[in-house]
Amino acid sequence: MKPDFDTALQEHFEAISNRDIETFKSHLTKSDTLYTIVQNGHAFTTPSESIEIHRQWFKDQNWMWEGSVVHKIVGEDVAMALIKYQYRAKPEDTPIVTWLTYVFQLQDGQWRIVHDQNTALDFVAFARMAGIEIK
């Protein structure tokens, strides 16, 4: 029996919110290729790179992340979720809204992320909050 996609997605959201790197890692592809495209357009291409950027991010205890599913498509062995999330670097910050697209593939009886695409709706505001210098 195929696992429930909504449950897998909710578990992934909880891994992010709880800064749980081990659970986060368990949701990633078993393949050697995983494109993780971040807000500035840079593409990381391996699961280990994605794990490392999330490991660094999860060390910060100040940020808040709240995602909600806007659209999803679930096929036999591939699923996609379009998520709109609000991010605050500190609880008192005005939230930055970002689009996130996850593509999942059924691997060994589990939904696993095979593509991760972030797009900040206001990159300048996102960069300012994240301390990224824009030239």
N, C-alpha and C positions, 0 to 999 in steps of 0.2 A: 504494500500500500504506500502511495506517495505521501510524504509528510506535508502538513499544512503550511502553505506559503506565508499566510498572515502571522502564524505563530513564529516562524523563522525570522520574519522581519521584525516583529516585536522583540524577540530575544536579542537581535542585533542592536536595535535602538537602546535597549537596557544595558548592553555591554558598553555602548558609547557613554551613555549618561552616568553609568557606574564606574567608568574608567577601568574596565575589566579587560586587560590586554589578552589574557588567556582565552576568555570566551570570544573576544573579538577575533583572535587568530583562528579559532575553530570554525569561523564562518567564511573564511577565505578559501579560494580555489586550491586544489591540490596541484594544479598546473604550475609550470615555471613562469608563466606570463600572467600578470595582473596589471592592467593599466589603471592607475589612480591619478586622475587629472585634478589638480588643485586649482584654487580660485584664480591664480595668476596665469593659468594655462600650462604650467609645467606638468609633464607627464612622467610619473614614476612608472616603471614597467615590470616590477617583480613583487611577489608577495612579501619578500623580506624588506624591501624598501617601504612598502605600505605599513608593515608592522612597525618599522623603526620610526616613521613619522608619527604614527599614532602613539607609540610608546612615549615619545618625547612630549606630545600633546597631553597625554593622560597624566603626566607628572604635575601639570599645573592644576591646582585644586580650586581655582577661582572661576573658571568659565562655566557657563550654563548653555545647554544644548536641548532644544525641544523641536522634534520633527513630527510632521504629519504627512500621511500618504495622500497625494493629490490624484494619482492615477496609477493603475497597475494592469499588467497583462500577464496571465499565467498560462503557459502552455504545458505540454507533456513533460518536457525536460529543461525548458528555459522560461524564466520569468523576469519581468522588468517592473521596477517601482520608481515612480517619480515622486520625490519628497520635497516639500518646502520646509526649511527649518529656520529657526531663529537662534542666533548665536550671540552670546554676550561674553566678552573677555573677563568682565567682572560683573557680579550681580546688579550693580547700580548702573551699568552702561545701558544706553539705548540699544535694543537688539538690531542686529544686522540680519537681513533676510537673504537666504541662499537657496538655490535649486540644487538638488542632489539626485542623480540618477544611478541606481544600482541595477546591474544585470546579474541575475543568478542563474546557475546551472545546477541541475540535479546530479550530484556526484556521490557515489557510494551511499545512496539513500538519504542524502542531506542536501538542502538548498545551500549552495556556496556562491559567494560573490566572485564573478569573473570580470567585472568592469565597474569602476567607481568614478563618476564624473561630477565635480563640484563647479558651480557657476555662481559667483556673487552677483546679486542684482545691482549693488552699488559697490564696485570694487574699491573705489577711492575711500569710502567710509570703512570698508572691511580692512583695507591696508592700514589705515590710521589706527583702528582699534587693535590690530595685530602687531603694530609697530613695524610694518613693512615700509621701507622708503620707496617712493615712486619718483622716477626721474622723468 
